[in-house]
Amino acid sequence: MMFNLAKVAVLLAATGSAFGAALSNRQSPPPLTTCTFVFVPDVPVDPTVTPVDPGFNYILGFYLTTVSSNPSYNAGSTSVESPDDVFTVTNSLGVYTWTAAQTATALAALVGQTKSSIGSSIVWTIESVKCDA
């Protein structure tokens, strides 16, 4: 009886360790690529009235999750508006199971596309994407 309990204890410990390792790996970000995007809205936008960074986060994260069929990681966008209502957005992104280069390639396909953010009527055209991977 003691021998069987010892086996069960070892099995549970090994399973717990493997499960814990899987969870800790899942919680750390995947390989990231840092990209700079140029977003142009279809209407004038005042970022002091309409927060734009959450919209950029949604557009980029949803896009990556959709094209990869895997969870994506989004470090959060920062944007700068130019006087001609063009937004330069910087973000570090990744997809679990993908390399940074694969993520960069997928994001490069956004050039020329139009996207809307959830809860907003603004339509954004992505004019350019430059990634470091």
DSSP file with accessible surface (Angstrom, degrees, kcal/mol):
  #  RESIDUE AA STRUCTURE BP1 BP2  ACC     N-H-->O    O-->H-N    N-H-->O    O-->H-N    TCO  KAPPA ALPHA  PHI   PSI    X-CA   Y-CA   Z-CA
    1    1 A M     >        0   0  173      0, 0.0     4,-2.0     0, 0.0     5,-0.2   0.000 360.0 360.0 360.0 -42.7    0.0    0.0    0.0
    2    2 A M  H  >  +     0   0  150      1,-0.2     4,-2.2     2,-0.2     5,-0.2   0.888 360.0  54.7 -64.8 -37.7    2.8    2.4    0.9
    3    3 A F  H  > S+     0   0  140      1,-0.2     4,-2.1     2,-0.2    -1,-0.2   0.919 108.9  47.7 -62.8 -42.7    4.5    1.7   -2.4
    4    4 A N  H  > S+     0   0   95      1,-0.2     4,-2.4     2,-0.2    -1,-0.2   0.890 110.3  51.8 -66.5 -38.4    1.4    2.6   -4.4
    5    5 A L  H  X S+     0   0   98     -4,-2.0     4,-2.7     1,-0.2    -1,-0.2   0.893 108.5  51.8 -65.0 -37.6    0.9    5.8   -2.4
    6    6 A A  H  X S+     0   0   51     -4,-2.2     4,-2.5     2,-0.2    -2,-0.2   0.915 109.5  49.3 -64.3 -42.2    4.5    6.7   -3.2
    7    7 A K  H  X S+     0   0  120     -4,-2.1     4,-2.8     2,-0.2    -2,-0.2   0.926 111.9  48.5 -61.9 -43.9    3.9    6.1   -6.9
    8    8 A V  H  X S+     0   0   75     -4,-2.4     4,-2.9     2,-0.2     5,-0.2   0.924 111.0  50.7 -62.6 -43.1    0.8    8.2   -6.8
    9    9 A A  H  X S+     0   0   60     -4,-2.7     4,-2.4     2,-0.2    -2,-0.2   0.928 112.6  45.9 -61.9 -42.8    2.6   11.0   -4.9
   10   10 A V  H  X S+     0   0  103     -4,-2.5     4,-2.7     2,-0.2     5,-0.2   0.931 113.1  50.2 -65.9 -42.4    5.5   11.0   -7.5
   11   11 A L  H  X S+     0   0  114     -4,-2.8     4,-2.7     1,-0.2     5,-0.2   0.933 112.2  46.9 -62.1 -45.1    3.0   11.0  -10.4
   12   12 A L  H  X S+     0   0  116     -4,-2.9     4,-2.9     2,-0.2    -1,-0.2   0.910 112.5  50.2 -64.0 -40.7    1.0   13.9   -8.9
   13   13 A A  H  X S+     0   0   60     -4,-2.4     4,-2.4    -5,-0.2    -2,-0.2   0.930 112.8  46.1 -64.0 -42.5    4.2   15.8   -8.3
   14   14 A A  H  X S+     0   0   58     -4,-2.7     4,-2.5     2,-0.2     5,-0.2   0.927 114.2  47.9 -66.5 -42.6    5.4   15.3  -11.8
   15   15 A T  H  X S+     0   0   81     -4,-2.7     4,-2.8    -5,-0.2     5,-0.2   0.931 112.2  49.8 -63.8 -44.0    2.1   16.2  -13.3
   16   16 A G  H  X S+     0   0   41     -4,-2.9     4,-3.0    -5,-0.2    -2,-0.2   0.907 110.9  49.5 -62.0 -40.2    1.9   19.3  -11.2
   17   17 A S  H  X S+     0   0   84     -4,-2.4     4,-2.5    -5,-0.2    -1,-0.2   0.932 113.2  45.8 -65.0 -44.1    5.4   20.4  -12.2
   18   18 A A  H  X S+     0   0   64     -4,-2.5     4,-2.3     2,-0.2    -2,-0.2   0.923 115.3  47.1 -65.3 -42.7    4.6   19.9  -15.9
   19   19 A F  H  X S+     0   0  132     -4,-2.8     4,-2.4    -5,-0.2    -2,-0.2   0.933 112.5  49.8 -64.8 -43.0    1.3   21.7  -15.5
   20   20 A G  H  X S+     0   0   34     -4,-3.0     4,-2.7    -5,-0.2    -2,-0.2   0.898 110.2  50.4 -62.6 -39.9    2.9   24.5  -13.6
   21   21 A A  H  X S+     0   0   45     -4,-2.5     4,-2.5     2,-0.2    -1,-0.2   0.916 109.7  50.9 -64.9 -40.4    5.6   24.8  -16.2
   22   22 A A  H  X S+     0   0   57     -4,-2.3     4,-2.0     1,-0.2    -2,-0.2   0.919 112.2  47.2 -63.3 -41.4    3.0   25.0  -19.0
   23   23 A L  H  X S+     0   0   78     -4,-2.4     4,-1.7     2,-0.2    -2,-0.2   0.929 111.9  48.8 -66.2 -43.1    1.1   27.7  -17.1
   24   24 A S  H  X S+     0   0   64     -4,-2.7     4,-1.1     1,-0.2    -2,-0.2   0.893 111.9  49.7 -67.1 -35.3    4.2   29.7  -16.4
   25   25 A N  H  < S+     0   0  112     -4,-2.5     3,-0.2     1,-0.2    -1,-0.2   0.884 110.1  51.7 -65.8 -37.4    5.3   29.5  -20.1
   26   26 A R  H  < S+     0   0  123     -4,-2.0    -1,-0.2     1,-0.2    -2,-0.2   0.820 106.9  53.7 -69.3 -29.8    1.8   30.6  -21.2
   27   27 A Q  H  < S+     0   0  153     -4,-1.7    -1,-0.2    -5,-0.1    -2,-0.2   0.745  93.8  80.3 -80.6 -22.0    1.9   33.6  -18.9
   28   28 A S  S  < S-     0   0   59     -4,-1.1     0, 0.0    -3,-0.2     0, 0.0  -0.571  94.5 -99.9 -82.0 148.7    5.2   34.9  -20.3
   29   29 A P        -     0   0   62      0, 0.0     3,-0.1     0, 0.0    -1,-0.1  -0.306  33.1-117.7 -67.6 153.9    4.9   36.8  -23.5
   30   30 A P        -     0   0   15      0, 0.0    66,-0.1     0, 0.0    69,-0.1  -0.212  58.1 -58.6 -74.0 176.6    5.7   35.2  -26.8
   31   31 A P        -     0   0   75      0, 0.0    64,-0.4     0, 0.0     2,-0.3  -0.393  68.7-145.4 -58.0 129.6    8.6   36.5  -29.0
   32   32 A L        -     0   0   62     62,-0.1     2,-0.4    -3,-0.1    62,-0.2  -0.753  17.7-160.1-105.3 149.3    7.7   40.1  -29.7
   33   33 A T  E     -A   93   0A   0     60,-2.6    60,-2.5    -2,-0.3     2,-0.6  -0.976  17.3-139.8-118.6 137.2    8.2   42.4  -32.7
   34   34 A T  E     -A   92   0A  52     -2,-0.4    98,-2.0    58,-0.2     2,-0.3  -0.887  28.3-175.7 -99.0 126.4    8.0   46.2  -32.2
   35   35 A a  E     -AB  91 131A   0     56,-3.1    56,-2.1    -2,-0.6     2,-0.5  -0.900  24.4-147.1-125.1 152.2    6.3   47.9  -35.0
   36   36 A T  E     -AB  90 130A  57     94,-2.8    94,-2.2    -2,-0.3     2,-0.3  -0.982  23.6-172.3-116.3 126.0    5.5   51.4  -36.0
   37   37 A F  E     -AB  89 129A   0     52,-3.2    52,-2.9    -2,-0.5     2,-0.6  -0.870  19.4-143.5-115.6 150.0    2.2   51.9  -37.8
   38   38 A V  E     -AB  88 128A  25     90,-2.1    89,-2.7    -2,-0.3    90,-0.9  -0.973  22.1-172.2-114.3 116.0    0.7   54.9  -39.6
   39   39 A F  E     -AB  87 126A   0     48,-2.9    48,-2.9    -2,-0.6    87,-0.2  -0.923   6.3-167.3-108.7 132.8   -3.1   55.1  -39.1
   40   40 A V  E     - B   0 125A  33     85,-2.6    85,-2.9    -2,-0.4    46,-0.1  -0.983  15.1-141.0-121.5 122.5   -5.2   57.6  -40.9
   41   41 A P  E     - B   0 124A  15      0, 0.0    83,-0.2     0, 0.0     4,-0.1  -0.430  13.0-132.8 -81.2 157.1   -8.8   58.2  -39.8
   42   42 A D  S    S+     0   0   93     81,-1.5    82,-0.1    -2,-0.1    80,-0.0   0.620  94.8  30.5 -81.2 -12.6  -11.8   58.7  -42.2
   43   43 A V  S    S-     0   0   67     80,-0.2    -1,-0.0    42,-0.1    79,-0.0  -0.950 104.4 -81.8-137.3 157.1  -12.9   61.7  -40.0
   44   44 A P        -     0   0  118      0, 0.0     2,-0.4     0, 0.0    -2,-0.1  -0.352  47.9-156.7 -60.0 141.0  -11.0   64.2  -37.9
   45   45 A V        -     0   0   10     -4,-0.1     3,-0.1    40,-0.0    40,-0.0  -0.983  15.9-159.6-126.5 131.9  -10.2   62.8  -34.4
   46   46 A D    >>  -     0   0   81     -2,-0.4     4,-3.1     1,-0.1     3,-1.9  -0.922   7.5-162.3-106.7 103.8   -9.6   64.7  -31.2
   47   47 A P  T 34 S+     0   0   42      0, 0.0     5,-0.2     0, 0.0    -1,-0.1   0.678  88.3  64.2 -64.3 -14.6   -7.7   62.2  -29.0
   48   48 A T  T 34 S+     0   0  123      1,-0.1    -2,-0.0     3,-0.1    -3,-0.0   0.738 116.4  29.4 -77.1 -19.6   -8.5   64.3  -25.9
   49   49 A V  T <4 S+     0   0  107     -3,-1.9    -1,-0.1     1,-0.3    -4,-0.0   0.794 129.8  37.0-101.4 -44.2  -12.2   63.6  -26.6
   50   50 A T  S  < S-     0   0   54     -4,-3.1    -1,-0.3     0, 0.0     2,-0.2  -0.918  83.5-137.1-113.7 104.3  -11.9   60.1  -28.2
   51   51 A P        -     0   0   95      0, 0.0     4,-0.3     0, 0.0    -3,-0.1  -0.440  22.5-176.8 -61.4 126.4   -9.2   57.9  -26.7
   52   52 A V     >  +     0   0    9     -2,-0.2     4,-2.2    -5,-0.2     3,-0.3   0.768  64.9  72.3 -99.0 -29.6   -7.4   56.3  -29.7
   53   53 A D  H  > S+     0   0   50      1,-0.2     4,-2.6     2,-0.2    24,-0.3   0.903  96.3  52.0 -60.1 -42.1   -4.8   54.0  -28.1
   54   54 A P  H  > S+     0   0   81      0, 0.0     4,-2.2     0, 0.0    -1,-0.2   0.896 110.0  51.6 -60.1 -34.6   -7.4   51.4  -26.8
   55   55 A G  H  > S+     0   0    8     -3,-0.3     4,-2.7    -4,-0.3    -2,-0.2   0.911 109.2  48.5 -66.5 -41.5   -8.8   51.3  -30.4
   56   56 A F  H  X S+     0   0    0     -4,-2.2     4,-2.5     1,-0.2     5,-0.3   0.916 110.4  52.2 -64.2 -41.7   -5.4   50.7  -31.9
   57   57 A N  H  X S+     0   0   46     -4,-2.6     4,-2.6    -5,-0.2     5,-0.3   0.922 111.7  46.6 -58.2 -45.2   -4.8   47.9  -29.3
   58   58 A Y  H  X S+     0   0   82     -4,-2.2     4,-2.8    -5,-0.2     5,-0.4   0.946 112.2  49.2 -62.8 -49.4   -8.1   46.3  -30.2
   59   59 A I  H  X S+     0   0    4     -4,-2.7     4,-2.1     1,-0.2    -2,-0.2   0.939 117.3  40.2 -57.5 -48.8   -7.5   46.5  -34.0
   60   60 A L  H  X S+     0   0    0     -4,-2.5     4,-2.3     2,-0.2     5,-0.2   0.929 118.2  45.6 -71.0 -44.4   -4.0   45.0  -33.8
   61   61 A G  H  X S+     0   0   11     -4,-2.6     4,-2.4    -5,-0.3     5,-0.2   0.928 114.9  47.2 -65.2 -43.7   -4.8   42.3  -31.2
   62   62 A F  H  X S+     0   0  116     -4,-2.8     4,-2.4    -5,-0.3    -1,-0.2   0.920 111.5  52.0 -64.8 -41.5   -8.0   41.2  -32.9
   63   63 A Y  H  X S+     0   0   23     -4,-2.1     4,-2.7    -5,-0.4     5,-0.3   0.949 111.4  45.7 -59.3 -50.0   -6.3   41.1  -36.3
   64   64 A L  H  X S+     0   0    0     -4,-2.3     4,-1.9     1,-0.2     6,-0.4   0.911 113.2  49.0 -63.3 -41.8   -3.4   38.9  -35.0
   65   65 A T  H  X S+     0   0   57     -4,-2.4     4,-1.7    -5,-0.2     5,-0.4   0.904 113.3  48.6 -64.3 -37.3   -5.7   36.5  -33.2
   66   66 A T  H  < S+     0   0   79     -4,-2.4    -2,-0.2    -5,-0.2    -1,-0.2   0.942 115.1  41.4 -68.9 -47.1   -7.9   36.2  -36.2
   67   67 A V  H  < S+     0   0   65     -4,-2.7    -1,-0.2     1,-0.2    -2,-0.2   0.783 124.2  37.6 -75.0 -23.8   -5.1   35.5  -38.8
   68   68 A S  H  < S-     0   0   12     -4,-1.9    -1,-0.2    -5,-0.3    -2,-0.2   0.668  89.0-140.5 -98.9 -20.4   -3.2   33.2  -36.4
   69   69 A S  S  < S+     0   0  106     -4,-1.7    -3,-0.1     1,-0.3    -4,-0.1   0.769  74.0  99.1  58.7  25.2   -6.1   31.3  -34.7
   70   70 A N  S    S-     0   0   48     -5,-0.4    -1,-0.3    -6,-0.4    -2,-0.2  -0.942  87.1 -86.5-132.4 159.2   -3.9   31.6  -31.6
   71   71 A P        -     0   0   52      0, 0.0    25,-2.1     0, 0.0     2,-0.3  -0.348  45.3-148.9 -63.5 145.2   -3.9   34.0  -28.6
   72   72 A S  E     -C   95   0A  30     23,-0.2     2,-0.4   -11,-0.1    23,-0.3  -0.771   4.9-136.7-114.0 162.5   -1.9   37.2  -29.2
   73   73 A Y  E     -C   94   0A  80     21,-3.3    21,-2.1    -2,-0.3     2,-0.5  -0.978  16.5-172.2-120.5 131.2    0.1   39.4  -26.8
   74   74 A N  E     -C   93   0A  44     -2,-0.4    19,-0.2    19,-0.2     3,-0.1  -0.971  13.3-164.6-128.8 113.6   -0.2   43.2  -27.1
   75   75 A A        -     0   0   58     17,-2.8    18,-0.1    -2,-0.5    -1,-0.1   0.654  58.2 -91.6 -74.4 -12.8    2.1   45.3  -24.9
   76   76 A G        -     0   0   29     16,-0.3    16,-0.4   -19,-0.1     2,-0.2   0.120  37.7 -99.2 108.7 135.7    0.0   48.4  -25.5
   77   77 A S        -     0   0   10    -24,-0.3     2,-0.4    14,-0.1    14,-0.2  -0.566  23.2-167.4 -87.4 147.2    0.0   51.1  -28.1
   78   78 A T  E     -D   90   0A  92     12,-2.0    12,-2.8    -2,-0.2     2,-0.3  -0.988  16.8-168.7-125.4 140.1    1.4   54.6  -27.8
   79   79 A S  E     -D   89   0A  30     -2,-0.4     2,-0.4    10,-0.2    10,-0.2  -0.943  18.1-160.0-133.1 153.9    0.4   57.1  -30.5
   80   80 A V  E     -D   88   0A 104      8,-2.0     8,-2.8    -2,-0.3     2,-0.4  -1.000  17.6-143.3-130.3 129.4    1.4   60.5  -31.6
   81   81 A E  E     -D   87   0A  76     -2,-0.4     6,-0.2     6,-0.2    -2,-0.0  -0.778  10.9-147.3 -94.6 135.5   -0.9   62.7  -33.8
   82   82 A S    >   -     0   0   34      4,-2.9     3,-1.9    -2,-0.4     4,-0.2  -0.549  32.8-102.1 -91.3 165.7    0.6   64.9  -36.5
   83   83 A P  T 3  S+     0   0  146      0, 0.0    -1,-0.1     0, 0.0    -2,-0.0   0.779 121.1  60.2 -60.0 -24.0   -1.0   68.2  -37.4
   84   84 A D  T 3  S-     0   0  116      2,-0.1     3,-0.1     1,-0.0    -3,-0.0   0.135 122.7-102.6 -93.8  23.9   -2.6   66.6  -40.5
   85   85 A D  S <  S+     0   0   30     -3,-1.9     2,-0.4     1,-0.2   -42,-0.1   0.814  77.0 138.6  64.9  33.8   -4.6   64.1  -38.4
   86   86 A V        -     0   0   25     -4,-0.2    -4,-2.9   -46,-0.1     2,-0.5  -0.911  42.3-146.2-107.7 136.6   -2.2   61.2  -39.0
   87   87 A F  E     -AD  39  81A   1    -48,-2.9   -48,-2.9    -2,-0.4     2,-0.6  -0.913   5.2-157.1-110.7 124.4   -1.4   58.9  -36.1
   88   88 A T  E     -AD  38  80A  58     -8,-2.8    -8,-2.0    -2,-0.5     2,-0.4  -0.891  20.5-167.5 -97.3 121.2    2.0   57.2  -35.7
   89   89 A V  E     -AD  37  79A   0    -52,-2.9   -52,-3.2    -2,-0.6     2,-0.4  -0.929  11.0-165.2-118.1 132.5    1.5   54.2  -33.4
   90   90 A T  E     +AD  36  78A  53    -12,-2.8   -12,-2.0    -2,-0.4     2,-0.3  -0.956  19.8 156.9-117.0 136.5    4.1   52.1  -31.8
   91   91 A N  E     -A   35   0A   3    -56,-2.1   -56,-3.1    -2,-0.4     2,-0.5  -0.985  35.9-136.9-156.1 147.5    3.4   48.7  -30.3
   92   92 A S  E     +A   34   0A  30    -16,-0.4   -17,-2.8    -2,-0.3   -16,-0.3  -0.953  37.2 171.8-107.3 124.6    5.2   45.5  -29.3
   93   93 A L  E     +AC  33  74A   0    -60,-2.5   -60,-2.6    -2,-0.5     2,-0.3  -0.918  12.5 171.6-134.5 157.5    3.1   42.4  -30.3
   94   94 A G  E     - C   0  73A   0    -21,-2.1   -21,-3.3    -2,-0.3     2,-0.4  -0.977  22.6-135.7-158.1 164.4    3.5   38.7  -30.5
   95   95 A V  E >   - C   0  72A   0    -64,-0.4     3,-2.1    -2,-0.3   -23,-0.2  -0.996  32.0-113.2-126.7 129.5    1.5   35.5  -31.2
   96   96 A Y  T 3  S+     0   0   35    -25,-2.1     3,-0.1    -2,-0.4   -70,-0.0  -0.440 106.4  20.2 -61.1 133.0    1.9   32.4  -29.0
   97   97 A T  T 3  S+     0   0  108      1,-0.3     2,-0.3    -2,-0.1    -1,-0.3   0.290 110.1  97.4  85.3  -3.7    3.4   29.7  -31.2
   98   98 A W  S <  S-     0   0   53     -3,-2.1    -1,-0.3   -67,-0.1    -3,-0.2  -0.818  71.6-123.0-109.9 156.4    4.8   32.2  -33.7
   99   99 A T     >  -     0   0   72     -2,-0.3     4,-2.0     1,-0.1     5,-0.2  -0.447  33.4-107.6 -82.2 166.0    8.3   33.8  -34.1
  100  100 A A  H  > S+     0   0   20      1,-0.2     4,-2.6     2,-0.2    33,-0.2   0.886 121.8  55.5 -61.3 -37.3    8.6   37.5  -34.0
  101  101 A A  H  > S+     0   0   50      2,-0.2     4,-2.4     1,-0.2    -1,-0.2   0.893 105.5  51.0 -64.9 -38.8    9.3   37.4  -37.7
  102  102 A Q  H  > S+     0   0   94      2,-0.2     4,-2.2     1,-0.2    -1,-0.2   0.911 111.0  48.6 -64.6 -40.6    6.1   35.6  -38.4
  103  103 A T  H  X S+     0   0    0     -4,-2.0     4,-2.6     2,-0.2    -2,-0.2   0.932 110.7  50.8 -63.9 -43.9    4.2   38.2  -36.4
  104  104 A A  H  X S+     0   0    8     -4,-2.6     4,-2.2     1,-0.2    -2,-0.2   0.907 109.5  50.7 -60.7 -41.7    5.9   41.0  -38.3
  105  105 A T  H  X S+     0   0  102     -4,-2.4     4,-0.9     2,-0.2    -1,-0.2   0.921 110.9  48.5 -63.0 -43.6    5.0   39.4  -41.7
  106  106 A A  H >< S+     0   0   15     -4,-2.2     3,-0.7     1,-0.2    -2,-0.2   0.919 111.9  49.1 -63.2 -41.9    1.4   39.1  -40.7
  107  107 A L  H >< S+     0   0    0     -4,-2.6     3,-2.0     1,-0.2     4,-0.2   0.864 101.7  62.9 -68.2 -33.0    1.3   42.7  -39.5
  108  108 A A  H >< S+     0   0   50     -4,-2.2     3,-1.5     1,-0.3    -1,-0.2   0.813  91.4  67.8 -61.2 -26.8    2.9   43.9  -42.8
  109  109 A A  T << S+     0   0   55     -4,-0.9    -1,-0.3    -3,-0.7    -2,-0.2   0.605  82.8  75.9 -70.1  -8.7   -0.2   42.6  -44.6
  110  110 A L  T X   +     0   0    0     -3,-2.0     3,-2.6    -4,-0.2    16,-0.4   0.697  64.8 117.2 -74.0 -19.0   -2.2   45.3  -42.9
  111  111 A V  T <  S+     0   0   72     -3,-1.5    16,-0.2     1,-0.3     3,-0.1  -0.278  85.1  11.0 -56.5 126.8   -0.9   48.0  -45.2
  112  112 A G  T 3  S+     0   0   56     14,-3.5    -1,-0.3     1,-0.3     2,-0.1   0.271 101.2 122.1  89.4 -11.3   -3.7   49.5  -47.2
  113  113 A Q    <   -     0   0   64     -3,-2.6    13,-2.5    13,-0.3     2,-0.4  -0.470  54.9-137.5 -82.8 156.3   -6.5   47.8  -45.1
  114  114 A T  E     +E  125   0A  83     11,-0.2     2,-0.3    -2,-0.1    11,-0.2  -0.931  24.7 179.2-112.0 140.0   -9.2   49.7  -43.3
  115  115 A K  E     -E  124   0A  59      9,-2.6     9,-3.2    -2,-0.4     2,-0.3  -0.986  15.8-151.0-140.1 148.2  -10.2   48.6  -39.8
  116  116 A S  E     -E  123   0A  63     -2,-0.3     2,-0.2     7,-0.2     7,-0.1  -0.898  18.0-129.1-116.2 150.6  -12.7   49.8  -37.2
  117  117 A S    >   -     0   0   15      5,-0.7     3,-1.5    -2,-0.3   -62,-0.1  -0.638  37.1 -90.2 -94.5 156.3  -12.4   49.6  -33.5
  118  118 A I  T 3  S+     0   0  119      1,-0.3    -1,-0.1    -2,-0.2     3,-0.1  -0.374 111.4  11.7 -64.1 134.4  -15.1   48.1  -31.3
  119  119 A G  T 3  S+     0   0   86      1,-0.2     2,-0.4    -2,-0.1    -1,-0.3   0.668 110.0  99.4  74.0  17.2  -17.5   50.8  -30.1
  120  120 A S    <   -     0   0   43     -3,-1.5    -1,-0.2     2,-0.1    -3,-0.0  -0.986  60.3-153.2-136.6 145.6  -16.3   53.4  -32.5
  121  121 A S        +     0   0  109     -2,-0.4     2,-0.3    -3,-0.1    -1,-0.1   0.440  63.8 114.1 -94.3   0.3  -17.5   54.7  -35.9
  122  122 A I        -     0   0   13     -5,-0.1    -5,-0.7   -81,-0.1     2,-0.5  -0.535  54.4-154.1 -73.5 131.7  -14.0   55.8  -36.9
  123  123 A V  E     - E   0 116A  42     -2,-0.3   -81,-1.5    -7,-0.1     2,-0.4  -0.943  11.6-156.1-107.0 125.9  -12.6   53.8  -39.8
  124  124 A W  E     -BE  41 115A   5     -9,-3.2    -9,-2.6    -2,-0.5     2,-0.5  -0.855   7.2-153.4-106.1 134.2   -8.8   53.7  -39.9
  125  125 A T  E     -BE  40 114A  51    -85,-2.9   -85,-2.6    -2,-0.4     2,-0.9  -0.915  15.5-140.4-101.1 130.5   -6.6   53.1  -43.0
  126  126 A I  E     +B   39   0A   0    -13,-2.5   -14,-3.5    -2,-0.5   -13,-0.3  -0.816  23.3 178.0 -92.7 108.6   -3.3   51.6  -42.2
  127  127 A E  E     +     0   0A 114    -89,-2.7     2,-0.3    -2,-0.9    -1,-0.2   0.797  61.1   2.3 -83.9 -32.3   -0.8   53.4  -44.5
  128  128 A S  E     -B   38   0A  38    -90,-0.9   -90,-2.1   -17,-0.1     2,-0.4  -0.995  50.7-164.4-155.2 156.0    2.4   51.8  -43.4
  129  129 A V  E     +B   37   0A  21     -2,-0.3     2,-0.4   -92,-0.2   -92,-0.2  -0.983   8.7 178.7-141.6 127.8    3.9   49.2  -41.1
  130  130 A K  E     -B   36   0A 157    -94,-2.2   -94,-2.8    -2,-0.4     2,-0.3  -0.983   9.3-176.0-132.2 122.2    7.5   48.9  -40.1
  131  131 A a  E     -B   35   0A  38     -2,-0.4   -96,-0.2   -96,-0.2    -2,-0.0  -0.855  29.9-134.8-118.7 154.4    8.6   46.1  -37.7
  132  132 A D              0   0  113    -98,-2.0   -97,-0.1    -2,-0.3   -31,-0.1   0.481 360.0 360.0 -86.4  -3.7   12.0   45.4  -36.2
  133  133 A A              0   0   61    -33,-0.2    -2,-0.2   -99,-0.2  -100,-0.1  -0.725 360.0 360.0-105.8 360.0   11.8   41.6  -36.8
